[in-house]
Amino acid sequence: MTTYERIVRPVLFRLGGGDAESVHERTLRALARLPRARRPYSPPGARRTVFGVDFPNPVGLAAGMDKDGRALGAWPRLGFGFVEVGTVTRHAQPGNERPRLFRLPEHEAIVNRMGFNNAGADALAARLRALGPLPVPLGISLGKSKVTPLTGAVEDYVHSFRQLYGLGSYFAVNVSSPNTPGLRELQDKAHLSALLGALRAEALTLGGPVPILVKVAPDLTDAALGDLLDVCLGLDVAGLIATNTTVERPGVDTLEAGGLSGRPLAPRALEVVRFVAKESGLPVIGVGGITRPDDAQRMLDAGAALVQLYTGFIYRGPALVRGAVAATRSVS
């Protein structure tokens, strides 16, 4: 057991009377004060080139941890080979009512119903311009504003994309969060085709193609995933992120609504990664249930090219990052 697990995590989990979100906010503020990383963590055999982007190592921070990019200078210091900010929306929004973030320590899991709380795409763009380039690739996750109806979703995403174009190494299209009403409808063929087509056209007007990835839900059937992949392949999507949180409760007894992440999601996340990698041939970022270094290697064995951490990082701390990098290094 690491020092983080023995000492730091118990203290963090007791802070704020057990309010997980207040601890999250304190942690971000503390990380934001750390000296900015100047070079990436990239031991021999860790480097990857995926969808045309050079990654110093294949272990990234998933979207949701640092939505507004407040601690971007710190994440590379902890060993992450790339960072994904967001999910960001066109309009600043407070998200759903609190409490909305719940730990399930006995399962190494979290339930959240945050609802894309963020300061908006314009504010994120200003922060990223002021910060300047990072030593690792930056992904930007885009979502739909809650106040925007589905009929206006395309322009909502396009506005955010336009404001942030040129500031990210890749863009993730989040159409799979369970916490924004109606969002998952954007995964169907007609809606997704219109959205991806508009983003692709906008990129061409702004200066040229940029890698666009689609983040998928673990709750889709194979048939629905197949339809989604048809759209992605037809519109030259650069890759997929599998998976988002689940509305299912595999082996977990909780009455809290929202998306479940962490160890209980691992089996389904692996199934989805295996399916979409085999059926599409596209690069996949595997995320969901990685709580041990060997879990990261299992994701690569299932077909992922890169992996992301969130809940596992909360339970296991920084040692998981470097442990996962070590587990996934090429020995050739």
C-alpha positions in Angstrom: 0.0 0.0 0.0 1.4 3.4 -1.0 1.8 6.5 1.3 -1.1 8.0 -0.6 -3.4 5.1 0.2 -2.3 4.8 3.8 -2.2 8.5 4.8 -3.2 11.0 2.1 -6.4 9.4 0.9 -8.0 8.8 4.3 -7.3 12.5 5.2 -8.8 13.7 1.8 -11.9 11.5 2.2 -12.6 13.0 5.7 -12.2 16.6 4.6 -15.3 18.6 4.1 -17.4 16.3 6.2 -17.1 13.7 3.4 -18.3 16.1 0.7 -16.5 14.6 -2.3 -16.9 17.7 -4.5 -15.5 20.1 -2.0 -12.4 17.9 -1.7 -12.1 17.8 -5.4 -12.1 21.6 -5.5 -9.5 21.8 -2.8 -7.3 19.4 -4.6 -7.4 21.3 -7.8 -6.5 24.5 -6.0 -3.5 22.8 -4.4 -2.4 21.3 -7.7 -2.7 24.6 -9.5 -0.1 26.1 -7.1 2.6 23.5 -8.0 5.4 24.6 -10.3 4.6 24.0 -13.9 6.1 20.9 -15.5 8.6 21.6 -18.2 9.2 18.2 -19.7 7.0 15.1 -20.0 7.5 11.8 -18.2 8.6 9.5 -21.0 10.7 6.5 -20.0 12.2 4.2 -22.7 9.5 2.3 -24.5 6.7 4.6 -23.4 6.3 6.9 -26.4 3.4 6.4 -28.9 2.2 8.1 -32.0 -1.6 7.8 -32.3 -3.9 9.6 -34.9 -0.8 11.6 -35.9 -0.1 12.9 -32.3 3.1 12.2 -30.4 2.3 11.0 -26.9 5.3 10.8 -24.5 3.5 7.9 -22.7 0.1 6.2 -23.2 -1.5 7.1 -19.8 -3.7 10.2 -19.8 -6.0 12.0 -17.5 -9.6 11.6 -18.4 -12.0 14.5 -18.9 -14.0 15.5 -15.9 -11.1 15.8 -13.4 -10.0 19.3 -14.5 -12.9 20.6 -16.6 -11.7 24.2 -16.8 -8.0 23.5 -17.1 -7.2 25.0 -13.7 -4.3 22.7 -12.8 -2.9 21.9 -16.3 0.7 22.7 -15.3 0.6 20.0 -12.6 -0.7 16.9 -14.4 2.5 16.2 -16.4 4.4 16.4 -13.1 2.4 13.5 -11.9 3.4 11.4 -14.9 0.5 11.8 -17.2 1.4 11.5 -20.9 -1.6 13.6 -22.0 -4.5 15.5 -20.4 -8.1 15.9 -21.5 -10.0 19.0 -20.2 -13.7 19.5 -20.2 -16.3 18.5 -20.9 -16.7 22.1 -21.9 -19.9 23.7 -23.3 -20.7 26.8 -25.3 -22.5 28.4 -22.4 -21.1 28.6 -18.9 -23.3 26.5 -16.6 -23.4 25.5 -13.0 -24.4 21.9 -13.6 -26.8 19.9 -11.5 -27.8 20.6 -7.9 -25.4 19.5 -5.2 -24.6 17.0 -3.8 -23.8 15.3 -7.1 -20.5 13.4 -6.5 -20.5 10.3 -4.4 -17.7 7.9 -3.5 -18.3 4.2 -3.0 -15.0 3.1 -1.4 -16.0 -0.5 -0.9 -16.3 -0.8 -4.7 -13.5 1.6 -5.7 -16.2 3.5 -7.6 -17.8 6.9 -7.9 -21.3 8.0 -9.0 -21.6 11.4 -10.4 -24.3 13.6 -11.8 -22.3 16.7 -12.3 -24.1 17.9 -15.4 -21.2 19.5 -17.3 -20.5 22.2 -14.8 -17.9 24.5 -16.4 -17.1 28.2 -17.1 -17.8 27.8 -20.9 -15.7 27.5 -24.0 -14.8 31.2 -24.3 -13.3 31.1 -20.7 -11.4 27.9 -21.4 -10.0 29.3 -24.6 -8.7 32.4 -22.8 -7.1 30.3 -20.1 -5.3 28.0 -22.6 -4.0 31.0 -24.6 -2.6 32.6 -21.4 -1.0 29.3 -20.3 0.7 28.5 -23.6 1.7 25.0 -24.8 2.0 22.1 -22.5 4.8 19.5 -22.5 2.2 16.8 -23.3 -0.7 16.6 -25.8 -4.0 18.3 -24.7 -7.4 16.9 -25.5 -10.5 19.0 -25.3 -13.9 17.4 -24.6 -16.9 19.1 -26.1 -20.5 18.8 -24.9 -23.9 20.3 -25.3 -25.1 23.1 -23.1 -28.1 22.1 -21.0 -30.1 25.2 -22.2 -29.6 24.3 -25.8 -32.3 22.1 -27.4 -31.3 19.1 -29.5 -32.3 21.1 -32.6 -29.5 23.6 -31.8 -26.9 21.0 -30.7 -24.8 21.2 -33.8 -24.2 25.0 -33.6 -23.6 24.6 -29.9 -20.7 22.2 -30.4 -19.4 24.1 -33.5 -19.2 27.3 -31.5 -17.1 25.7 -28.8 -14.9 24.0 -31.4 -14.4 27.3 -33.2 -13.3 29.1 -30.0 -10.9 26.3 -29.0 -9.6 25.4 -32.5 -5.8 25.5 -32.5 -5.5 25.1 -28.7 -5.9 21.3 -28.5 -4.0 18.3 -29.9 -7.4 16.5 -30.4 -11.1 17.1 -29.7 -13.4 14.6 -28.1 -17.1 14.8 -28.9 -19.0 13.8 -25.8 -22.4 12.5 -26.8 -22.5 9.9 -24.1 -22.8 11.5 -20.7 -25.9 10.3 -18.8 -26.2 13.6 -16.9 -27.4 16.0 -19.6 -31.0 15.3 -20.6 -31.3 14.1 -24.2 -27.5 14.1 -24.8 -27.3 10.4 -25.6 -29.8 10.8 -28.4 -26.9 12.4 -30.3 -25.3 9.0 -30.6 -27.9 7.9 -33.2 -27.0 7.9 -36.8 -28.8 11.0 -38.0 -27.8 13.3 -35.2 -24.2 12.1 -35.1 -23.8 12.4 -38.8 -24.9 16.0 -38.8 -22.7 16.9 -35.8 -19.5 15.3 -37.1 -20.1 16.6 -40.6 -20.4 20.1 -39.2 -17.3 19.9 -37.1 -15.3 18.5 -40.0 -16.5 21.3 -42.3 -15.7 23.9 -39.6 -12.2 22.6 -39.3 -11.6 23.0 -43.0 -12.7 26.7 -42.8 -10.5 27.3 -39.8 -7.2 26.0 -41.2 -7.4 22.3 -41.7 -8.3 18.9 -40.2 -7.7 18.2 -36.5 -8.2 14.8 -34.9 -11.8 14.4 -33.8 -12.7 11.5 -31.5 -16.1 10.3 -30.4 -16.7 9.2 -26.8 -19.2 6.3 -26.5 -21.4 5.0 -23.7 -20.9 1.6 -22.3 -24.7 1.1 -22.3 -25.1 0.8 -26.1 -25.9 -2.5 -27.6 -23.5 -4.0 -30.2 -26.0 -3.1 -32.9 -26.1 0.6 -31.7 -22.4 0.6 -31.4 -22.2 -0.8 -35.0 -24.4 2.1 -36.3 -22.2 4.6 -34.5 -19.1 3.1 -36.0 -20.6 3.3 -39.5 -21.0 7.1 -39.0 -17.5 7.5 -37.6 -15.9 5.6 -40.4 -17.9 7.4 -43.1 -16.8 10.8 -41.7 -13.1 10.0 -41.1 -13.3 10.2 -37.3 -9.7 9.9 -36.0 -10.6 7.6 -33.1 -12.9 6.6 -30.3 -12.9 7.0 -26.5 -14.4 3.9 -24.8 -16.1 4.4 -22.4 -18.1 7.0 -20.6 -19.8 6.3 -17.2 -22.7 3.8 -17.0 -26.2 4.1 -15.8 -26.1 0.4 -14.9 -25.1 -0.8 -11.4 -23.1 -4.0 -11.9 -22.6 -5.4 -8.4 -23.2 -2.0 -6.8 -26.1 -1.2 -4.4 -26.7 2.5 -4.4 -29.8 4.7 -4.8 -27.9 7.7 -6.1 -28.6 8.6 -9.7 -25.9 9.4 -12.2 -23.0 7.8 -14.0 -21.0 5.0 -12.3 -17.3 4.9 -12.9 -14.5 2.8 -11.3 -13.7 -0.8 -10.8 -17.3 -2.2 -11.4 -17.2 -0.7 -14.9 -14.0 -2.5 -15.9 -15.5 -5.7 -17.5 -18.0 -3.7 -19.7 -15.4 -1.1 -20.6 -13.1 -3.9 -21.8 -15.9 -5.5 -23.9 -16.7 -2.2 -25.6 -13.0 -1.4 -26.3 -12.6 -4.9 -27.8 -15.7 -4.6 -29.9 -15.0 -1.1 -31.3 -11.3 -1.7 -31.9 -12.1 -4.9 -33.9 -15.1 -3.6 -35.8 -13.7 -0.2 -36.7 -9.9 -0.5 -36.9 -9.8 3.0 -35.4 -7.4 4.0 -32.6 -9.2 3.7 -29.2 -8.5 5.4 -25.9 -9.6 2.9 -23.3 -11.1 4.3 -20.0 -13.1 2.7 -17.3 -12.2 0.7 -14.3 -8.4 1.1 -14.4 -7.5 0.8 -10.8 -4.3 -1.3 -11.0 -1.3 -1.0 -13.4 -2.2 -4.4 -15.0 -5.7 -3.0 -15.8 -4.0 -0.6 -18.2 -2.2 -3.4 -20.0 -5.5 -5.3 -20.3 -7.0 -2.3 -22.0 -4.1 -2.4 -24.5 -4.5 -6.1 -25.0 -8.2 -5.5 -25.8 -7.2 -3.1 -28.6 -6.7 0.3 -27.0 -3.8 2.4 -28.2 -3.9 4.7 -25.1 -5.6 4.7 -21.8 -7.1 7.3 -19.4 -7.5 7.4 -15.6 -9.9 9.2 -13.4 -11.6 7.2 -10.6 -8.6 4.9 -10.2 -6.4 7.9 -9.7 -8.6 9.2 -6.9 -8.4 5.8 -5.1 -4.8 4.9 -5.9 -3.1 8.2 -6.3 0.0 9.3 -8.4 1.6 5.9 -8.1 -1.0 4.4 -10.3 0.0 6.7 -13.2 3.7 5.7 -13.3 2.7 2.1 -12.5 0.4 2.0 -15.5 3.1 3.6 -17.7 5.6 0.9 -16.6 3.0 -1.8 -17.2 2.3 -0.6 -20.8 5.9 0.1 -21.9 7.1 -1.6 -25.0 9.8 -4.2 -24.4 11.0 -4.3 -28.0 
